[in-house]
Every structure is written in structure tokens, then in C-alpha cells.
Amino acid sequence: MDIDIVIRDLISQGINSVWVNHSANSYGQDLVQLLDAQGNELKWRWLSDGCTEWRAPPSVIGGYSGLPAGASEFDLSQGFEYASLTLSTEDYANYSEVQPSPDWCR
């Protein structure tokens, strides 16, 4: 399932924010989860699968009793266009960390 479909589905359910959590299974395979404010898993995908392979829960990890440290919040309350611009951009970049600019570039 494509991330834009996921975003539309979450917005239609009245979900105003999601948290992105990076994790790994016991074999070290990286995955990304979309969580609600209570740490419940909404969608997930293997990091290696790319942005079109979101799945319904449960993943091999499942949900949490609260939000895990390091989970990043994404606002869905401003509608699809804003959510797509922010969350889809991160998803298409595969949640890679942006490298800081060198000093000479600042």
C-alpha cells in the first residue's frame, strides 16, 4: 500500500497525528512503524521494501504501552496536502537522516 493511500486512510479515520518509529526485529531487519498517540501500531513496513509496501498491523514487533523514545510526530490535522508534503517526503527518502551541511556551506 502506497504512503499516500495510508495518509488518506488515517485522515478519514479522524487521526490527527502519527508517530514514526524505527525499530528492528530480532534478526536486525529494520522496519518503520506508524503509531498513534498511545503507541498502538497503525501501519508498518520493512525499511528495505520502500514506500509502496505499507502493511496492516501487527508487525513482528507490534505496538507499545506508550510512545517509544525517539518516535517522530507528523501532523495530519492540516489535511492531505500538508501531510503528503511532510510525511510522504520522509517516506520517499526512506527516513534517512539528513547529513549536516559542511561549515563552508553555512
Phi, psi and omega in degrees: 000132181289149182300326178295323176294319178300313181299312179301318180297314180295317178297319180294336177277358180082018179277123185265340180213148170229155177244133178264128180234130174266137178210185178211151176278183184293346177265002179086010178283123183286140174221162179237136179239145167257125184241155172270183185297339179265359181091009177284138181285128178260314178209164177204162173204155171289139180301323182288344183280337180087177193287353181259005186245038176290143183234159174282150179293164005266150173274185177291342180265316182082195181272186183229167177278352176192177179291131178290149175300138178092353177291139182255133181273140174234129183278126176251355187290343181268010175098174186298315185301314180294314181297320179295319179299317184275302185288317180297321179300315178296319182294315179295333176277002179059033176056032178284146179286136177283127179285138180296149178290145176295157183305322183292346182268350186270000000 
